[in-house]
Amino acid sequence: MRPSAEEARRLLCQLGEHVRALVAGSRHLEMSTVTGETVADTIYAIDRVADDALLGWFEQHWPAVRVVSEGLDEPVVVGATPAWTVIVDTIDGTRGLMYDKRPAWCLAAAAPVGGSLTDIVAAAMTELPTVKQGASDQLSGVRGAGLVAQRHDLRSGEWERLAVRPSSATDLEHSFSGLAKFFVPGKPALASLEAELFSRLGCRHVFDDQYLSTGGQLHELITGRDRFVADLRPLVMDDAGGLACHPYDVCTSMLLTEAGGVVSDPWGRTLEAPLDNTSPVAWVGYANEALASRIGPVLAELVDGLHDR
């Protein structure tokens, strides 16, 4: 019997908590050691810990599922004929976490088998904390039912509900906003486009924050810390490969819409992608509809002009 969407949400939360415990128990490792390459990305030692335990968790807690993950070269069917496709990024933000600079996120979402990004009906993102953190956030939801936001006290084990919402501001002044430009390939073009975008919008005081985690970027938008984020790397890199955003990175993007924000492709259309681990994805997130209406058309015009640069 297929779990309901709400049951799927709860299972995705449990998976995130399992990965968080694995990461916490692996602090003794040299996390930044490169242990391999997949079609999706570079695999570091800390990734291997979580990826190796992934299928075992599904076998024990959620059989009859098709699993897509950054750590798997191909989707894997666990148990009987699958009713769900679950797409997972066990550690999104590995590079920041392995140097203990910034938390990473376990991202997971479920769609009926055969579905795509727009068919995802449940999602959960669980914060993977740095050593000095005393708490970990978890955001989850079922499409159309709103956002569930909780904080877990890592010392006491207690949970508390969080009241979170995206910013209601209608401009970008004195905000953290901008384009993702994490890596050398594509950075000059992205920086130039960002500067032109802000110039056309009349922005003067906008702060840059390169959170090298799509889940982290979504969290900052959902909790009101950022107002606008665009990841356009596939549009400026000839061969984005493992340096681009993939469907597993944006699998929890529906949580931003459940919180009242806006997610789209660079032209303002519905963000769509297959549930695989290779397709490059360009996406844009806005804290609210007003910002999307103001920024979106200008961004789309600039994106259309990229081939002339």
C-alpha positions in Angstrom: 0.0 0.0 0.0 1.4 3.4 -1.0 2.0 5.8 1.8 -0.1 9.0 1.7 1.5 12.3 0.9 1.6 13.2 4.6 3.1 9.8 5.4 5.7 10.4 2.7 6.5 13.8 4.3 7.1 12.2 7.7 9.3 9.5 6.1 11.4 12.2 4.3 11.8 14.0 7.7 13.0 10.7 9.3 15.5 10.2 6.5 16.9 13.7 7.1 17.2 13.0 10.8 19.0 9.7 10.0 21.5 11.5 7.7 22.1 14.2 10.3 23.0 11.5 12.9 25.4 9.8 10.4 27.1 13.1 9.7 27.4 13.9 13.4 29.0 10.6 14.0 31.6 11.0 11.3 33.4 14.1 12.6 36.6 12.0 13.0 36.9 11.6 9.3 39.0 13.7 7.0 35.9 15.0 5.4 37.5 16.8 2.5 39.2 13.7 1.0 38.1 13.1 -2.6 36.8 9.5 -2.7 35.4 9.4 -6.3 33.6 11.0 -9.1 30.1 10.3 -10.4 28.2 11.6 -13.4 26.7 14.2 -11.1 29.5 15.6 -8.9 32.7 15.1 -7.0 32.3 12.7 -4.0 34.1 13.6 -0.8 34.6 11.3 2.2 31.7 12.8 4.1 29.4 12.2 1.1 30.4 8.6 1.0 29.2 8.0 4.6 25.7 9.2 3.9 25.4 7.7 0.4 26.5 4.3 1.5 23.8 4.2 4.1 21.0 5.5 1.9 19.7 2.4 0.3 19.8 0.5 3.6 17.6 3.0 5.2 15.0 2.7 2.4 15.1 -1.1 2.6 14.3 -0.9 6.3 11.8 2.0 6.3 10.4 2.6 2.9 10.4 -0.4 0.4 8.6 -0.2 -3.0 10.3 3.0 -4.0 12.5 4.2 -6.8 15.5 6.1 -5.4 17.3 8.8 -7.4 20.4 10.3 -5.6 23.5 12.2 -6.4 25.5 9.3 -5.0 23.9 6.8 -7.4 24.9 6.6 -11.1 21.5 5.2 -11.9 18.1 5.1 -10.1 17.7 2.1 -7.9 14.4 0.3 -7.2 14.1 -0.8 -3.6 11.8 -3.7 -2.8 8.6 -4.4 -4.8 7.2 -2.5 -7.8 7.7 1.1 -6.8 4.8 3.5 -6.1 7.0 6.6 -5.4 10.1 8.1 -6.9 12.1 9.7 -4.1 14.9 12.0 -5.1 17.6 12.7 -2.5 20.7 14.9 -2.0 22.0 13.4 1.1 24.4 16.3 1.7 23.8 19.5 -0.2 26.6 21.9 0.7 29.3 19.3 1.3 32.1 21.8 0.6 31.0 24.2 3.3 30.3 21.5 5.9 33.5 19.6 5.4 35.5 22.6 6.4 33.0 23.4 9.2 32.3 26.8 7.7 28.5 26.5 7.2 25.7 23.9 7.7 24.7 21.7 4.8 21.3 20.2 4.1 19.8 16.8 3.5 17.2 17.3 0.7 14.5 14.8 -0.2 11.3 14.8 -2.1 8.7 12.3 -3.3 6.6 12.1 -6.5 4.5 9.4 -8.0 6.6 7.1 -10.2 7.0 8.6 -13.7 6.7 12.1 -12.4 8.9 15.1 -12.8 9.8 18.1 -10.6 6.3 19.6 -10.9 4.8 16.3 -9.7 6.5 16.4 -6.3 3.9 16.2 -3.6 6.0 16.1 -0.4 9.5 17.4 0.5 11.7 17.8 3.5 15.0 19.6 4.1 17.0 18.9 7.3 19.9 21.0 8.4 23.2 19.3 8.9 24.9 21.5 11.5 28.5 22.6 12.0 30.3 21.4 15.2 29.5 24.5 17.2 25.7 24.6 16.4 23.3 23.6 19.2 20.2 23.4 17.0 19.1 22.1 13.6 16.2 23.3 11.5 13.9 21.1 9.5 11.4 22.4 6.9 8.9 20.1 5.3 5.5 20.1 3.6 2.9 18.5 1.4 2.0 20.5 -1.7 -1.0 22.7 -1.1 -1.0 22.1 2.7 1.5 24.8 3.8 4.9 24.6 5.4 5.9 22.7 8.6 9.0 24.4 10.2 10.7 23.0 13.3 13.9 23.4 15.2 15.6 20.4 16.9 17.7 21.1 20.1 20.7 18.9 19.6 21.5 18.7 23.3 18.1 18.1 24.8 16.5 16.3 21.8 13.4 18.5 22.0 11.6 20.0 19.0 9.9 23.4 18.8 7.7 24.8 16.0 9.1 27.8 14.1 7.2 30.7 12.7 9.0 31.5 9.5 8.0 33.5 6.4 9.8 35.1 3.4 10.4 38.8 3.3 7.5 41.0 2.3 9.8 43.8 1.0 9.1 44.9 -2.5 12.7 46.0 -3.4 16.2 44.7 -2.9 17.7 47.7 -1.0 19.8 46.7 2.0 19.1 43.0 1.4 21.0 39.9 0.7 20.2 39.1 -3.0 22.1 38.0 -6.1 23.3 35.4 -8.5 25.1 32.2 -7.6 28.6 32.3 -8.9 30.5 29.8 -6.8 33.1 28.5 -9.2 35.6 30.0 -11.6 33.8 28.8 -14.8 31.1 31.2 -15.7 31.9 33.7 -12.9 32.8 36.7 -15.1 29.6 36.4 -17.2 27.4 35.9 -14.1 29.0 38.9 -12.3 28.5 41.1 -15.3 24.8 40.0 -15.7 24.2 40.6 -12.0 25.7 44.1 -12.1 23.6 45.0 -15.1 20.5 43.6 -13.5 21.0 45.6 -10.3 21.8 48.7 -12.4 18.5 48.4 -14.3 16.6 47.9 -11.1 18.2 51.0 -9.6 19.7 49.0 -6.7 22.6 50.6 -4.7 22.9 48.7 -1.5 22.6 44.9 -2.1 24.7 42.5 -0.1 26.3 39.4 -1.6 26.2 36.0 0.1 27.4 32.9 -1.7 25.9 30.1 0.2 27.2 27.0 -1.7 24.1 25.0 -1.1 20.8 25.2 -3.0 19.0 24.0 0.1 20.7 26.7 2.1 19.6 29.3 -0.4 16.1 28.1 -0.2 16.2 28.2 3.6 17.5 31.8 3.5 14.6 32.8 1.2 12.0 31.0 3.3 13.1 32.4 6.6 13.3 36.0 5.3 17.1 36.4 5.2 17.4 36.7 1.4 15.0 38.3 -1.0 16.2 37.1 -4.4 18.4 34.3 -5.6 19.1 33.1 -9.1 21.3 30.2 -10.2 22.0 30.6 -13.9 25.2 28.5 -14.2 23.9 26.2 -16.9 23.3 29.2 -19.1 26.9 30.5 -19.1 28.9 27.3 -18.9 29.5 25.2 -22.0 29.8 22.0 -20.0 28.4 22.6 -16.5 28.8 19.0 -15.5 29.1 18.6 -11.7 29.4 22.4 -11.3 25.8 23.1 -12.1 22.6 22.7 -10.1 20.8 19.4 -10.7 17.2 18.2 -10.0 18.2 16.8 -6.6 19.4 20.2 -5.6 16.1 21.9 -6.2 13.8 19.0 -5.2 12.6 20.9 -2.1 11.9 24.1 -4.0 8.1 23.6 -3.5 8.7 24.5 0.1 9.4 28.1 -0.9 6.1 28.3 -2.7 4.3 26.7 0.3 5.8 29.4 2.4 4.5 32.2 0.1 7.5 32.7 -2.1 8.0 32.2 -5.9 10.1 29.7 -7.8 10.5 29.8 -11.5 12.9 29.2 -14.4 15.0 32.3 -15.6 12.1 33.3 -17.9 9.4 33.3 -15.2 7.9 30.0 -16.3 7.2 27.0 -14.1 10.4 25.3 -13.0 10.5 21.9 -14.6 13.1 19.1 -14.7 13.2 15.3 -14.9 13.8 13.5 -11.6 17.4 12.4 -12.5 20.8 13.2 -11.3 22.4 14.7 -14.4 20.1 17.4 -15.9 21.5 20.9 -15.4 18.9 23.2 -13.9 18.7 27.0 -13.9 16.3 28.4 -11.3 15.2 31.6 -9.7 13.7 32.2 -6.2 11.9 35.3 -5.0 10.6 36.1 -1.5 7.3 37.2 -2.8 5.1 37.9 -5.9 5.9 41.6 -5.9 9.6 41.0 -6.3 9.0 38.4 -9.0 6.9 40.8 -10.9 9.5 43.6 -10.6 12.7 41.6 -11.2 11.5 38.7 -13.5 10.9 40.6 -16.7 14.3 42.4 -16.5 16.1 39.2 -15.7 14.4 37.4 -18.6 15.5 40.1 -21.0 19.1 39.9 -19.8 19.1 36.1 -20.0 17.9 36.3 -23.6 20.9 38.6 -24.4 23.5 36.2 -23.0 24.3 34.8 -26.4 25.4 38.3 -27.5 28.0 38.6 -24.7 
